[in-house]
Amino acid sequence: MKYLKSPMNYIGNKYRLLDQIIPLLPPANCFVDLFAGGLDVAINYNAQIVYCNDVNYHLVDIYREFQSIEYEELIQWLDKTIEEYGLSKTNADAYARYRNFYNSSSRKPLDLYLLMNYGFNYQLRFNSNHEFNNPFGKNRSSFNDAIRKRLSSFVSTISGYHFSSCDFRCFDFSVLHAGDLIYCDPPYTISIGSYNDGKRGFNGWQAQDDLDLLAILDELSNRGVHFALSNVLEHKGDTNTVLAEWSKKYTVHELSCNYNNSSYHLSKKESDTREVLITNE
């Protein structure tokens, strides 16, 4: 099956695992993606009602902007801005000027989205002051035809989604009823990266966060809500013992993982990871 690919190259995205994850998700009328990221799972799950939450409000603001504008108008604005600033795969000075414009005065979601498309590995990265600080993606990154095609399908698919940006504990779980589905792909406690190290303007992920999330999933399961939790049980010789013990109550599906979207390289021994999908099916 061919899956839609998000125009957001978000760290930790699940695109390469969709052929393993999607078949394991039960059908539901209402779907919640609690740690939505680049929306790779959400846009490939068929539900009448979709809620997507992410604590990174920059990301959610981009999605809401996509919902508020016609696709043709969006493309016209992107093309005009690319021409205005002279953005290309080789013009580092133009990228630097545009990044400075965004950080110093703009802070508009569409400017951030376009910046991302010319940054290294297309990543959305900030410093502790929430300033976009991804370096230039020389000879690699651009708003190319493939991304235009992804963006078209993406904008159409998310038009009716309900977006929120809050700590997962503050999400309104009353929208979920028996038979509905919640998917969770939180930061992984035993594999620290730039998305959960607490140094990018957002709180880092701690052991207590794991405990709180697992308690929420237990409560939802008791209400008859289906859940699917992506996580890592083992990484670089470490084991998430709390998660391993908790998962014994449920079904653990082993996934064959590939971390190609990473800003650093690991040795074979270091990259040994046991990634799983835990469900209450």
GULUM-963984 format. One record per residue (C-alpha): residue in one letter; y, z, x. Coordinates in steps of 0.25 Angstrom, whole numbers, padded with zeros to 4 digits, always signed. Each point is the difference from the previous one (the first is absolute). Layout:
<nodes>
AYZX/...
</nodes>
This chain:
<nodes>
M+0000+0000+0000/K+0014-0003+0005/Y+0010+0011-0001/L+0015+0000-0001/K+0006+0004+0013/S+0013+0009+0000/P+0012-0006+0007/M+0002+0014+0006/N-0008+0003+0013/Y+0000+0015-0002/I-0007+0008+0010/G-0014+0005-0005/N-0001-0011-0011/K-0014-0003-0006/Y+0001-0015-0001/R-0012-0002+0009/L-0008+0010-0008/L+0002-0005-0013/D-0013-0007-0001/Q-0006+0013+0001/I+0009+0009-0008/I+0003-0008-0012/P-0014-0001-0005/L-0002+0015+0001/L+0012+0002-0009/P-0004+0002-0015/P+0008-0007-0011/A+0011+0007-0006/N+0012-0002-0009/C+0009+0008+0008/F+0001+0000+0015/V+0007+0009+0010/D+0002-0003+0015/L+0005+0013+0005/F+0003-0004+0014/A+0003-0014-0003/G+0005-0005+0014/G+0000-0016+0000/L-0007+0000-0014/D-0012-0008+0005/V-0010+0008-0009/A+0010+0000-0012/I+0003-0014-0001/N-0015-0004+0001/Y-0005+0010-0011/N+0001-0005-0015/A+0006+0011-0009/Q+0009-0001-0012/I+0009+0012+0006/V+0003+0002+0014/Y+0007+0011+0007/C+0003-0001+0015/N+0006+0012+0008/D+0004+0001+0014/V+0008+0011+0007/N+0007-0011+0008/Y+0012-0003-0009/H+0004-0011+0009/L-0013-0008-0004/V+0001+0004-0015/D+0015-0005+0000/I-0005-0013+0005/Y-0010-0002-0011/R+0010+0004-0011/E+0010-0010+0006/F-0011-0011-0001/Q-0002+0004-0015/S+0015-0001-0003/I+0002-0014+0005/E-0006-0014-0003/Y-0008-0006+0011/E+0008-0012+0001/E+0013+0008+0002/L-0008+0009+0010/I-0004-0012+0009/Q+0014-0006-0001/W+0006+0014+0005/L-0010+0001+0011/D+0002-0014+0005/K+0015+0001-0001/T+0000+0013+0009/I-0010-0006+0010/E+0010-0011+0002/E+0012+0009+0000/Y-0005+0009+0011/G-0008-0011+0008/L-0013+0007-0002/S-0012-0006+0007/K-0012+0003+0008/T+0008-0002+0013/N+0014+0006-0003/A-0001+0014+0005/D+0015+0002-0001/A+0001-0004-0015/Y-0011+0010-0003/A+0008+0011+0007/R+0013-0004-0007/Y-0008+0000-0013/R-0007+0013+0002/N+0013+0007+0004/F+0007-0005-0012/Y-0011+0006-0009/N+0000+0013+0007/S+0015+0002+0001/S+0004-0005-0014/S-0009-0008-0008/R-0013+0009-0003/K-0003-0010-0011/P-0015-0002-0003/L+0000-0015+0001/D+0007+0001+0014/L-0011+0009+0004/Y-0011-0009-0005/L+0006-0012+0008/L+0001+0008+0012/M-0014+0004+0000/N-0004-0014+0000/Y+0006-0002+0013/G-0004+0013+0007/F-0012+0002+0009/N-0013-0001-0008/Y+0008-0001-0013/Q+0000+0015-0001/L+0009+0010-0008/R+0004+0010+0010/F+0011+0011+0001/N+0005+0011+0009/S+0002+0014-0004/N+0014-0004-0006/H-0007-0010-0009/E+0007-0012+0009/F-0009-0012+0000/N-0004-0001+0015/N-0011-0010+0001/P+0002-0009+0012/F+0001-0015-0001/G-0013-0008-0002/K+0003-0011+0010/N-0008-0013-0002/R-0008+0007-0011/S+0007+0005-0012/S+0008-0008-0010/F+0001-0002-0015/N-0009-0012+0000/D-0007-0008-0010/A-0013+0009-0001/I+0009+0012-0003/R+0008-0008-0010/K-0013-0003-0008/R-0005+0014+0001/L+0014+0005-0005/S+0000-0010-0012/S-0014+0006-0005/F+0004+0014+0003/V+0013+0000-0008/S-0007-0006-0012/T-0011+0010+0001/I+0008+0013+0001/S+0011-0004-0011/G-0006+0010-0009/Y-0004+0011+0009/H+0006+0014-0001/F+0005+0005+0014/S+0003+0014+0005/S+0004+0006+0013/C-0004+0015+0001/D-0009+0010+0007/F-0014-0002-0006/R+0000+0014-0005/C+0012-0004-0009/F-0006-0012-0007/D-0001+0001-0015/F-0016+0000-0001/S+0002+0001-0015/V+0000-0015-0001/L-0015+0000+0004/H-0010+0002-0011/A-0015+0000+0000/G-0006-0013+0004/D+0013-0004+0008/L-0001-0001+0016/I+0008+0005+0011/Y-0001-0005+0014/C+0005+0008+0012/D+0002-0005+0014/P+0007+0011+0007/P+0003+0002+0014/Y-0012+0004+0008/T+0000+0014+0006/I-0008-0003+0012/S+0006-0013+0004/I+0015+0002+0002/G+0009-0013+0000/S+0014-0003-0001/Y-0001+0001-0016/N-0004+0014+0000/D+0005+0007+0013/G+0012+0006-0006/K+0009-0007+0010/R+0005-0011-0009/G+0009+0007-0010/F-0011+0004-0009/N-0009+0012+0000/G-0013-0001+0008/W-0013+0002-0006/Q-0007+0013+0002/A-0013+0007-0004/Q+0006+0007-0012/D+0004-0014-0005/D-0015-0003+0000/L-0003+0012-0008/D+0010-0002-0010/L-0004-0014-0003/L-0015+0003-0001/A+0004+0011-0010/I+0007-0010-0008/L-0011-0010+0000/D-0010+0011-0004/E+0009+0004-0012/L+0001-0015-0004/S-0015-0002+0001/N-0002+0012-0009/R+0009-0007-0010/G-0009-0013+0000/V+0010-0008+0009/H-0007-0009+0010/F+0005+0001+0015/A-0002-0007+0013/L+0004+0006+0013/S+0001-0008+0013/N-0001+0008+0012/V-0006+0002+0014/L-0011+0011+0002/E-0001-0003+0015/H+0009-0005+0010/K+0001+0000+0015/G-0011+0011+0000/D+0007+0009-0010/T-0005+0003-0014/N+0008+0004-0012/T-0009+0011-0004/V+0007+0004-0012/L-0001-0014-0006/A-0014-0001+0004/E-0004+0013-0007/W+0008-0004-0013/S-0006-0014+0000/K-0014+0006-0003/K+0004+0001-0014/Y+0002-0014-0002/T-0004-0014+0005/V+0003-0005+0014/H+0001-0015+0003/E+0000-0004+0014/L+0009-0011+0004/S+0000-0009+0012/C+0014+0001+0005/N+0009-0008+0009/Y+0014+0005+0005/N+0006-0013+0004/N+0014+0004-0006/S+0003+0010+0011/S+0012+0002+0010/Y-0009+0005+0011/H-0014-0003+0005/L-0012+0009+0001/S-0012+0000+0009/K-0013-0003-0007/K-0004+0015+0001/E+0013+0004-0006/S+0000-0010-0011/D-0014+0005-0006/T+0004+0004-0014/R-0007+0004-0012/E+0008-0005-0012/V-0005+0003-0014/L+0004-0002-0014/I-0004+0013-0008/T-0001-0002-0015/N-0004+0009-0012/E-0009-0011-0006/
</nodes>
